[in-house]
Amino acid sequence: MLPAIPPSWQPLLEEETKKPYYRELDAFLDLEVAAGRNVLPAPADIFNALLLTPCDQVKVLLVGQDPYPNPGDAHGLCFSVRSKERPLPASLKNVYQELHDDVGFRKTGNGNLEPWARQGILMLNTVLTVRAHEPNSHQQRGWETFTNRIIEIVNDRPTRVVFLLWGKSAQEKEKFVKREWHRVVKCAHPSPLAAKKFFGRRCFSEVNRLLVEGGRTPIDWQIPD
């Protein structure tokens, strides 16, 4: 089921795809499909984050958990949904509220965050597939090993990357950030369960400040209607 690794990442991840855990992950996904289970996102979108943000263009790494489990939502970028999906997920609504309060973001009903990806934000879930309507159903199947390797590769970038870690699960990835020129921004997860601690953190302006400090262009956070 797994598609080819996008060209810009393929040389960096080729060895991973040859390892037993990766072949077992691919076989597991084939069995899911053979059993009639709806695996999200569509195969063509599984590596969308890598496709839209080549490794040499990564400025920010935003870590998510696993794809939205509702059919039609997930398209390979953490926290993002397709442009026509309504209503927006609660976590994304909270992200937009904080953006408004922090950087004057104009709220929109468009939840497609591809403009961020094209500016160098790698929006990486730690698990890249999920069974429809069953959150966390593809955890501990090998994805975590694969995405940890991606984080390690980004850590080896010679220019500054800001690692944006929302919530406890994402913050566990801080251990992979070892280069002194990188920076980490941590705060609560934007889900309704933790949003009170997410609001007011001003993480978006902090990311831009750290990018500029490191000689990189800031992110235009606005998403078009």
C-alpha positions in Angstrom: 0.0 0.0 0.0 2.8 2.4 0.8 3.6 4.8 -2.1 7.1 5.8 -3.1 9.0 8.2 -1.0 8.9 11.7 -2.6 12.0 12.4 -4.7 13.7 15.0 -2.5 13.5 12.7 0.6 14.1 9.4 -1.2 17.9 9.3 -0.9 17.7 10.2 2.8 15.1 7.5 3.6 16.0 4.8 1.2 17.7 2.7 3.8 14.7 2.9 6.1 12.4 1.4 3.5 14.7 -1.6 3.3 14.5 -2.4 7.0 12.3 -5.2 8.4 10.0 -2.9 10.4 9.1 -0.9 7.3 8.3 -4.0 5.3 6.2 -5.2 8.2 4.4 -1.9 8.3 3.6 -2.1 4.6 2.3 -5.6 5.0 0.1 -4.6 7.9 -1.5 -1.8 5.9 -2.1 -4.3 3.0 -3.9 -6.5 5.5 -6.0 -3.6 6.7 -7.1 -2.9 3.2 -7.7 -6.6 2.4 -9.9 -6.8 5.5 -12.1 -4.0 4.1 -11.0 -1.4 6.6 -10.8 2.2 5.5 -7.3 3.4 5.9 -6.7 7.2 6.1 -5.4 9.2 4.4 -5.6 7.9 0.8 -2.3 6.2 -0.3 -1.4 9.1 -2.5 -1.5 11.5 0.5 0.4 9.5 3.1 3.7 11.2 2.4 2.1 14.6 1.5 4.1 16.4 4.2 7.4 15.2 2.6 6.2 16.0 -0.9 5.2 19.6 -0.2 8.2 20.4 2.0 11.6 19.1 0.7 14.2 18.5 3.3 16.4 21.3 2.2 13.6 23.8 2.6 12.5 22.9 6.1 12.4 25.9 8.4 9.9 24.7 11.0 9.0 21.2 12.1 5.5 21.0 13.5 4.8 17.6 15.2 1.4 16.0 15.3 0.1 12.7 16.5 -1.9 10.7 13.9 -4.3 11.7 11.1 -7.8 12.9 11.6 -9.9 9.7 11.7 -13.0 11.1 9.9 -13.1 10.3 6.2 -12.4 13.3 4.0 -10.4 15.2 6.6 -6.8 13.9 6.6 -4.6 14.6 3.6 -1.1 14.0 5.0 -0.4 17.3 6.9 -0.8 17.3 10.7 -3.7 19.6 11.8 -4.7 20.4 8.2 -7.9 19.4 6.4 -9.0 19.7 2.8 -10.2 23.1 1.8 -13.9 22.2 1.5 -14.2 20.4 4.8 -16.6 22.0 7.2 -16.8 22.5 10.1 -13.1 22.8 11.1 -11.8 20.4 13.7 -11.8 21.9 17.2 -8.0 21.8 17.5 -7.6 23.8 14.3 -10.2 26.3 15.4 -8.2 26.9 18.5 -5.0 27.3 16.4 -6.8 30.0 14.3 -7.9 31.8 17.5 -4.4 31.9 18.9 -3.1 33.0 15.5 -5.6 35.8 15.5 -4.6 36.9 19.0 -0.9 36.5 18.4 -0.2 37.8 14.9 -3.5 39.3 13.7 -4.5 36.3 11.6 -7.7 36.8 9.7 -10.0 33.9 10.6 -11.1 31.7 7.7 -13.2 28.6 7.2 -10.4 27.1 5.0 -8.5 24.5 7.0 -6.0 23.6 4.3 -2.5 24.4 5.7 -0.6 23.7 2.4 0.6 27.4 2.2 2.5 26.7 5.4 4.1 23.6 3.9 5.2 25.5 0.9 6.9 28.0 3.1 9.0 25.4 4.8 6.9 24.1 7.6 7.1 20.3 7.7 3.8 19.2 9.2 4.7 15.7 10.4 2.4 13.4 12.3 4.3 10.8 14.3 1.9 8.1 12.9 1.0 8.6 9.2 -2.1 6.4 8.8 -5.2 5.6 10.9 -8.2 3.3 10.6 -11.3 5.4 9.9 -13.2 6.4 13.1 -10.6 4.8 15.3 -8.0 7.3 16.6 -4.6 5.9 17.4 -5.4 2.6 15.7 -2.1 2.4 13.8 0.2 3.3 16.7 3.1 1.0 17.4 3.1 -0.5 14.0 6.4 1.0 12.8 5.4 4.5 11.9 7.1 6.0 15.0 10.4 4.5 14.0 10.1 6.0 10.6 9.1 9.5 11.6 11.7 9.6 14.4 14.2 9.0 11.6 12.8 12.0 9.7 13.2 14.2 12.8 16.8 13.0 13.1 17.4 14.0 9.4 15.9 17.4 10.0 18.1 17.8 13.1 21.1 17.3 10.8 20.2 20.3 8.6 23.0 22.9 8.7 20.7 25.9 9.0 18.3 26.7 11.8 15.0 24.8 12.1 12.5 25.7 14.8 10.8 22.6 16.3 7.2 23.5 17.2 6.0 20.9 19.8 2.4 21.1 21.0 1.5 18.7 23.9 3.3 16.0 25.8 3.5 13.5 23.0 5.2 15.9 20.6 7.5 17.2 23.3 8.9 13.8 23.7 10.6 14.4 20.3 12.8 17.1 21.8 15.4 14.5 22.6 16.2 14.3 18.8 17.0 18.0 18.6 20.7 18.1 19.3 22.3 20.7 17.0 23.0 23.9 18.9 21.7 26.2 16.1 18.2 24.8 16.2 15.5 26.0 18.6 12.5 24.4 20.3 9.2 26.1 21.0 6.9 24.1 23.4 3.4 24.7 24.6 0.2 22.9 25.4 -1.8 21.1 22.7 -4.5 23.1 21.0 -7.2 20.4 21.6 -10.2 21.6 23.7 -8.8 19.5 26.6 -5.7 21.7 26.9 -6.6 24.9 25.0 -6.6 27.1 28.1 -2.9 26.6 28.4 -2.4 26.9 24.6 -4.1 30.3 24.4 -1.8 33.2 25.2 1.4 31.2 24.6 2.1 33.3 21.4 4.1 30.5 19.9 3.6 31.8 16.3 5.3 35.1 16.8 8.0 33.3 18.8 8.7 31.0 15.9 9.1 33.9 13.5 11.4 35.7 16.0 13.6 32.7 16.2 13.7 32.2 12.4 14.7 35.8 11.9 17.3 35.5 14.7 18.8 32.6 12.8 18.9 34.4 9.5 15.8 32.8 8.0 12.7 34.4 6.6 9.6 34.4 8.8 6.4 32.5 8.1 3.3 34.3 6.6 0.8 32.5 8.8 -2.3 33.7 6.9 -4.4 31.1 5.1 -6.5 32.3 2.2 -10.3 32.0 2.3 
